[in-house]
Amino acid sequence: MAAAEQSAQEMNSGTKEVDERYRLDEARLAAWLRDHVEGFAGPLEVRQFKGGQSNPTYQLVTPAKRYVLRRKPPGKLLPSAHAVDREFKVISALGKTGFPVARAYALCEDEAVIGTMFYVMDMVEGRILWDGTLPEHQPAERRAIYNAEIETLARLHTIDYQAIGLGDFGKPGNYFARQIDRWTKQYKASETASLDTMNRLMEWLPATVPADDQTSIVHGDYRLDNMILHATEPKVIAVLDWELSTLGNPLADFSYFLMNWVMPSDQRGGLSEITDLGAYGIPTVEEAVAQYCRLTGRDGLPQLDWYFSYNLFRLAGICQGIVGRVRDGTAASSHAALMEARVPILAKGAWEFAQRAGA
């Protein structure tokens, strides 16, 4: 596992020279930053982060401070994807509550500056961990990190979204039905091969949506490598990558987080191959559910198999979207092409959970 952690860390950590496809006019950007980012002073050096494959993300280095720039990728894009303006809106609102997000400075909707919409935020210094098995940590540290992740997600789901100006950030109600419809459409728009499992899921899932219909802010991609931990403490200091966030059913977010327990170790350090989670220091699914329910006032989480099926279906749709963008020449990651092999595996897993849920 240590080797997997090392390769994942090396593959995704740090910065590189800006990819030729995503070069930008640094002089024009620096002029905009001087006008719109409080305290900005050049000279400016621009680097690109290695990790992530959706919105190209840059490190802006100045003598006094480092910033992060997130932009829409150039070229043909799927409808509603890469909404960096929504990212900016949600982290701006959450930052005012003290929720752990990077400070948002400014949004630029003028595509003349670097070619696409972008926003600038603080660069938060800390740890990003890429392997969910946490091989470099001791059992007590692992448990504390997972507990901090669950506490942070529960905190997000109990924020009064209307009180912080996010009443129009999504549509309350029918979240799962709308998400299934959205990912079905995006999957079909990016489809490169017909899969029987995906076709069956696109019929079964909308017909079996659970009745629970609470609404909260949902992150949409809440997992270990989308957060920054304190350098030495088991504390979440910034949740990253809000591209898929909206108003929705909090159980979509939490059950997606729980997917780590059923994923194999080669899938971002899944936990399914650890035989004794207690000795290893990571909470069991049951313990994670109990902690989340205690913090959010729920009395349990039935129908987990349905939620797992939904989440794997959604992941297959996201991966297929990346495959479609590779096809169209707009993918932002050198290893995005590997996603094509994941789609049928995710679809097969989704159908297996659907069968366990009664399909």
C-alpha positions, 0 to 999 in steps of 0.5 A: 500500500505504501507504494500505491500511496507514493505513486498517487502522491507523486502523480497528483501532488505539486505543480508543473510547467503550464500545459501548452493547451492551457497557457494564458497571457500572464501580463494581461492576468497580472494587470487584472489581478492588480485591479481585482485582488486585494493586496496583489503585487507582482512579479507573477509566476504561473504554474499548473497543479498536477492533480485534478482533471476537470477545471485547469488549476494554477498556482500564482506565485508572487514574492509575498504570497501564493494564490490559486486560479481555477478556470473553465477549460477552453474548447467544447464543453458539456452543458452545465459542466465546469461552472467555476462561477458556482464554485466562487459563489459557494465558497464565498458564502461558506467562508463567511460562516467560518466553514473551512474553505479557501478565501475567495478573492474575485471572479472574472467573467470577462473571457478576454483576460485569459480566454475563459471564466476564472476565479482566484482564491487563497492557496491554503498550506497543509496536507492533501492525502491521496490514499484513503488507506492512510498508509503513512499514519498510525491507527489513532491518527487514521481514526482522527482524520476520518472523524474530522472528515465526517464532522466537516461534512455533517457541519456542511449539511446543517448550515442554513443555506438560505441564511447565507444567501444560497437559497437560489443555488439549486432546486430543493426536492427531487434531487436524486431524480434530477441527478439521475436525469442529468448524468444520464444525459451527460453520459449519452452526450459522451457515450463511446460504446453501448453498455448493457449495465448502464442502459439497465441502470438508466431505467432502474434508478429513476423508478426506485428513488428513496422517499427521503427528500431533505435539502442542504448544501451538497459538495458533490465530490466529498473525499479525502483528496478534495480537502486540505488537512492541517500540517500536523493536526487531524483537522480539515482546514479547507474543502476544495473542488466545489464544481459539482456543489448545489442544493440537494439531498445530503444523503447523496453526499454522505453515501458518496463519501461512504463509497470509499469503504466498498472501493478496492485499494487501487481506486484512490486507496479504497478500504474494501481489502482491509480485513480489520478496520478497527485494528487499522484505526479506520471506522467501519461503515456502521460507525461512520453512519452512526457518527454522521447520524448523531451529528445531523439528527438522523436515526439511521441510514437505510437503503445503502445499497441503492445509494451505492448503486446510484453513486457508482452510476454517477461516477461512471457518468463522470468518467465517461464525460472525461472520456468524451472530453478526451475524444473532443480534445478538451480534457485537462489531464494527461491520464484522463484517457485511463478513465475509459477502462473504469466506466464498464467496471463502475457500471458493473459495480453499480448494477451489482448493488442495484441487484442487492437493492432488489433490481 
